[in-house]
Every structure is written in structure tokens, then in C-alpha cells.
Amino acid sequence: MTTWLAIGLTFAGCYAAKLLGLSVPSGALERPLVRRLAALLPVALLAALTAQQTFADGATLVLDARAAGLAAAGAALLLRAPFLVVVAAAVVVTAAVRAVAG
């Protein structure tokens, strides 16, 4: 029952956030600062989520095969590789490090 209550509250919260976003006047959204923040905020959030998923294990910081995979993906991005190549490089390097390190 608690799970369904959490799902219902999450649904209501998401719907309320969507309605709140739609009620913002368009004049406020056209400001340069707001437009710039809207462009940069998703990138910052995605970077923070990636860092958290790569370097955290519960409440501790770790440096394991995931960091090597992230480094490989970063190198592939610097070489302007296509997205699938970036993902494949990260997967292959992570798997190789896990196979070698155990």
C-alpha cells in the first residue's frame, strides 16, 4: 500500500509541476537569463547525475571500472566519434577493466 501511495504522490507532484510550468508567462521565458539557464541547466544536471553514478557507491566515493569507461567515453567525444561509438567505447573499456581487475 505504501508503494501505491508513493506512486500516487509522485504522479500528483509531476502533474502539478507540469501545470506550474505551463502557467509561467511567456514574457518571463523570453528573458535572456532565463533562456541561458534553460539551455545550461539540463547539461549540468546530466553531468552531475553521470558523476554521481560513476563515482559513488552508496555513501562512499569509489574509483573503479566505471571511471575508466567514462574516461574512454570522454576521449571518444574529444575525437568527435558518433554517439554509438562513444557508448561502445565506454562499454568495452569498462568490461575490459572489470575482466582484468576482477
PEPE-V347579 format. One record per residue. N is the residue number from 1. RES is the residue in one small letter. SS is DSSP state (2 for helix, 1 for strand, 0 for the rest). PSI is psi as a letter, one per 30 degrees, with the letter a starting at -180 (999 if undefined). NEAR is the number of other ideal C-beta (glycine too) atoms within 8 Angstrom. Layout:
{{N/RES/SS/PSI/NEAR} {N/RES/SS/PSI/NEAR}}
//
This chain:
{{1/m/0/e/4} {2/t/2/e/5} {3/t/2/e/6} {4/w/2/e/7} {5/l/2/e/8} {6/a/2/e/8} {7/i/2/e/8} {8/g/2/e/8} {9/l/2/e/8} {10/t/2/e/8} {11/f/2/e/8} {12/a/2/e/8} {13/g/2/e/8} {14/c/2/e/8} {15/y/2/e/8} {16/a/2/e/8} {17/a/2/e/8} {18/k/2/e/8} {19/l/2/e/8} {20/l/2/e/8} {21/g/2/e/7} {22/l/2/f/6} {23/s/0/f/5} {24/v/0/k/8} {25/p/0/k/5} {26/s/2/f/6} {27/g/2/e/6} {28/a/2/e/8} {29/l/2/f/10} {30/e/0/f/7} {31/r/0/k/8} {32/p/2/e/5} {33/l/2/e/6} {34/v/2/e/10} {35/r/2/e/10} {36/r/2/e/8} {37/l/2/e/8} {38/a/2/f/8} {39/a/2/e/8} {40/l/2/f/8} {41/l/2/e/8} {42/p/2/e/7} {43/v/2/e/8} {44/a/2/e/8} {45/l/2/e/8} {46/l/2/e/8} {47/a/2/e/8} {48/a/2/e/8} {49/l/2/e/8} {50/t/2/e/9} {51/a/2/e/8} {52/q/2/e/8} {53/q/2/f/7} {54/t/2/e/9} {55/f/2/g/9} {56/a/1/k/10} {57/d/1/j/5} {58/g/0/c/4} {59/a/0/g/3} {60/t/1/l/6} {61/l/1/k/6} {62/v/0/l/7} {63/l/0/j/5} {64/d/0/a/8} {65/a/2/f/11} {66/r/2/e/10} {67/a/2/e/10} {68/a/2/e/11} {69/g/2/e/13} {70/l/2/e/11} {71/a/2/e/9} {72/a/2/e/13} {73/a/2/e/12} {74/g/2/e/8} {75/a/2/e/9} {76/a/2/e/12} {77/l/2/e/9} {78/l/2/e/6} {79/l/0/g/6} {80/r/0/h/4} {81/a/0/l/8} {82/p/0/l/5} {83/f/2/e/5} {84/l/2/e/6} {85/v/2/e/9} {86/v/2/e/12} {87/v/2/e/9} {88/a/2/e/8} {89/a/2/e/13} {90/a/2/e/13} {91/v/2/e/9} {92/v/2/e/9} {93/v/2/e/13} {94/t/2/e/13} {95/a/2/e/9} {96/a/2/e/8} {97/v/2/e/12} {98/r/2/e/9} {99/a/2/e/7} {100/v/2/e/6} {101/a/2/f/7} {102/g/0/999/4}}
//
